Amino acid sequence: MVPEFASGDVAEVFETFDADARAGLLRLRGLIYECAVQMPEIGKVEEALRWGQPAYLTPETKAGSTLRLGTIKGGGFAIFAHCQTDIISSYAQNFGGMDRIEGNRAVVFNDVNAIDPARISMLIKHGLGYHLKR
């Protein structure tokens, strides 16, 4: 079950996205919470704003690296990871050519139907458990 928005500020940011981007970003948000339920070792996922974007953190355990959701210049919406991690590059190695990858920082979509839940869940789980011993 996807929780209510953590704050009115986060809800307001989602309202600023156009309808297509909002649908996709809400789908990604839902997948983040679905993955978190499957990973009790990461503790509670906190939703906050970072750089004006909805961000998902693991403050209790510090198990994860922050994942952010937002739109990009030129169109589309994305899930972002910290560029100094291997979250996006690992995803690109495993699924190169299947999604639009922007450098070492984001996987970009133009349509909610382009999100493959199985693939993106692997990226999300990598991000949420990034600092756990592998």
C-alpha positions as CSV (number, residue, x, y, z in Angstrom):
1,M,0.0,0.0,0.0
2,V,1.4,3.4,-1.0
3,P,1.2,5.9,1.9
4,E,-0.2,9.4,1.8
5,F,2.3,12.1,0.9
6,A,4.7,12.8,3.7
7,S,3.8,16.5,3.6
8,G,1.8,19.1,1.8
9,D,5.0,20.3,0.2
10,V,5.6,17.0,-1.4
11,A,2.0,16.7,-2.6
12,E,2.3,20.2,-4.1
13,V,5.4,19.3,-6.1
14,F,3.5,16.3,-7.6
15,E,0.7,18.6,-8.6
16,T,3.1,20.8,-10.5
17,F,4.0,18.0,-12.9
18,D,1.9,17.7,-16.1
19,A,-0.5,14.8,-16.2
20,D,1.7,12.4,-18.1
21,A,4.7,13.0,-16.0
22,R,2.7,12.9,-12.8
23,A,1.2,9.4,-13.7
24,G,4.7,8.1,-14.4
25,L,6.2,9.6,-11.2
26,L,3.4,8.3,-9.1
27,R,4.0,4.8,-10.6
28,L,7.7,5.1,-9.7
29,R,6.8,6.3,-6.2
30,G,4.5,3.3,-5.7
31,L,7.3,1.0,-6.8
32,I,9.7,2.5,-4.3
33,Y,7.3,1.8,-1.5
34,E,6.6,-1.7,-2.8
35,C,10.3,-2.5,-2.8
36,A,10.7,-1.0,0.6
37,V,8.1,-3.5,2.0
38,Q,10.2,-6.3,0.6
39,M,13.3,-5.0,2.3
40,P,12.7,-4.7,6.1
41,E,16.4,-4.4,6.7
42,I,16.4,-0.9,5.3
43,G,14.0,0.4,7.9
44,K,11.3,3.0,7.2
45,V,11.5,5.0,3.9
46,E,11.2,8.7,4.4
47,E,9.8,11.0,1.7
48,A,11.2,14.5,1.6
49,L,12.1,17.2,-0.8
50,R,15.7,17.4,-2.0
51,W,16.7,20.0,-4.6
52,G,13.0,20.6,-5.0
53,Q,12.3,17.0,-6.0
54,P,10.5,14.2,-4.1
55,A,13.3,12.2,-2.6
56,Y,13.3,8.8,-0.8
57,L,15.8,8.1,2.0
58,T,16.4,5.5,4.7
59,P,17.2,7.7,7.7
60,E,16.8,5.0,10.4
61,T,19.4,2.7,9.0
62,K,21.2,4.9,6.5
63,A,21.1,1.7,4.3
64,G,20.2,3.5,1.1
65,S,21.4,6.2,-1.2
66,T,18.8,8.9,-1.9
67,L,16.6,8.3,-4.9
68,R,14.7,11.3,-6.4
69,L,11.9,11.7,-8.8
70,G,11.4,14.5,-11.3
71,T,11.2,15.8,-14.8
72,I,14.0,16.6,-17.1
73,K,14.7,19.4,-19.6
74,G,13.6,18.4,-23.0
75,G,10.7,16.3,-21.7
76,G,10.1,13.2,-19.9
77,F,10.3,12.1,-16.2
78,A,13.0,10.2,-14.4
79,I,14.2,8.4,-11.4
80,F,17.5,9.9,-10.2
81,A,20.3,8.4,-8.2
82,H,23.4,10.0,-6.7
83,C,25.9,10.3,-9.6
84,Q,28.8,9.1,-7.5
85,T,27.3,5.8,-6.9
86,D,27.1,2.8,-9.3
87,I,23.3,2.6,-9.1
88,I,22.6,3.9,-12.6
89,S,25.8,2.4,-14.2
90,S,24.9,-1.1,-12.8
91,Y,21.4,-0.7,-14.2
92,A,22.9,0.3,-17.6
93,Q,25.2,-2.7,-17.6
94,N,22.3,-5.0,-17.0
95,F,19.6,-3.4,-19.1
96,G,21.5,-1.2,-21.7
97,G,19.4,-0.3,-24.6
98,M,16.1,-1.1,-22.8
99,D,15.6,2.3,-21.2
100,R,16.8,5.8,-21.8
101,I,19.7,6.3,-19.4
102,E,21.1,9.8,-18.8
103,G,24.7,9.5,-17.8
104,N,25.3,8.2,-14.3
105,R,22.3,10.0,-12.8
106,A,18.9,9.0,-14.2
107,V,16.7,6.6,-16.0
108,V,14.3,8.6,-18.1
109,F,10.8,7.8,-19.4
110,N,8.4,9.5,-21.7
111,D,5.3,7.4,-20.8
112,V,4.1,5.5,-17.8
113,N,3.7,2.4,-19.9
114,A,7.4,2.4,-20.6
115,I,8.2,1.6,-17.0
116,D,9.0,-2.1,-16.6
117,P,8.3,-2.8,-12.9
118,A,10.7,-5.8,-12.7
119,R,13.7,-3.9,-14.2
120,I,13.1,-0.6,-12.3
121,S,12.5,-2.5,-9.0
122,M,16.0,-3.9,-9.3
123,L,17.4,-0.3,-9.6
124,I,15.2,0.8,-6.6
125,K,16.3,-2.1,-4.4
126,H,19.9,-1.4,-5.3
127,G,19.4,2.3,-4.3
128,L,17.5,1.5,-1.1
129,G,20.1,-1.0,0.1
130,Y,23.1,0.7,-1.4
131,H,25.1,0.9,1.9
132,L,24.3,-2.6,3.2
133,K,27.1,-5.1,3.1
134,R,26.9,-7.0,-0.2
